Every structure is written in structure tokens, then in C-alpha cells.
């Protein structure tokens, strides 16, 4: 656990982590949404969407979970 010299230093540290978490979480949500749209288009065209489904979904979920760790400060 990180030790802080002052309350202001602690607040600045967690604000930076929270902002990073919000940005990464937003990007992860966009990746998940984009993956859904690509899967839908490929499905409607009758093409295989397995690669898109597993890669973009996995990347998006990992990013959202990382964002949760940053936001909650675990």
C-alpha cells in the first residue's frame, strides 16, 4: 500500500488514478460496442464472427476491469 506524506498528495494520487480509470473504462466500453456492431454486421452477411467476438470482447472486458481497479483504488 502506498504511503502518503500529506492529505493533498493522497487526493492528487487518487484523482489521477480515477481519471485514468474513467478514460480506460470509456475506451473499453467503446471497444465492446464496436465489437458488437462488427459481430452483428458479419452475422447478417453470413460470415464467421468468432475472431471478432472473442478478441474484441476479451480486450473490452479486460479494459473495463482494469478501469474498475483504478477507480475503486484496490
N, C-alpha and C positions, 0 to 999 in steps of 0.2 A: 504494500500500500504506500502511496506517495505521501511524503511528509511536507507540510507547508509551513512557511515562516510567518505568514500573515493571512487574515481572512480575505483580503483583497487578492492575494496571489491564488488562493484556493478558488475564489469566484471566477477569476480570469481563466484559470485552467479548465474548470468545468464548463464555462461558456464556450471556450474553443472546442472542447470535445462535443458539446451539444450541437454546435453549428456544423461541425464535420459530420456528425451523425445524421442531421437533417438533410444535408446535401447528399450523402451516400444513400440514405433511405429514399430520397426522391429519385435518384438515378436508378436505384434498384426497382422502384415501382414502375418507372418508365420502361425498363428492360422487360419486366413481367408483362406489361401491357403490349409492348411491341411484339413480344413472343407470342402472345395470344392472337394478335392480329395476323401475324405471319402464318401461324398454325391454321387459322380459320381460312385464309386465302388458299393455302396449299390443300386443305381438306376439300374445299369447294371445287378445286381444279382436279381432284382425284389423285394428287401426288402424295408421296410419303412425307410426313412431317415429323418423324421420330427424332431426327437430329436436332431440329429447331426446338422441339418440345423439351427435350432433356437438357440441352445446353443452356438455352436462354432462361428456362425455369430455374435451373440449378444456380446459375450466376445471379439471377434476381433474388432468389431466396437467401443466398449467402450474403449478398449486399444488405438486404433488409435486416438480417440477423446481426450483422456487424454494426449496422446503424443503431439497433436496439441496445447493443452493448455500449456504444459510445454515448447514447442519450441517457441511459439509466446509470452509467458510471460504474459498471461492475468491474 
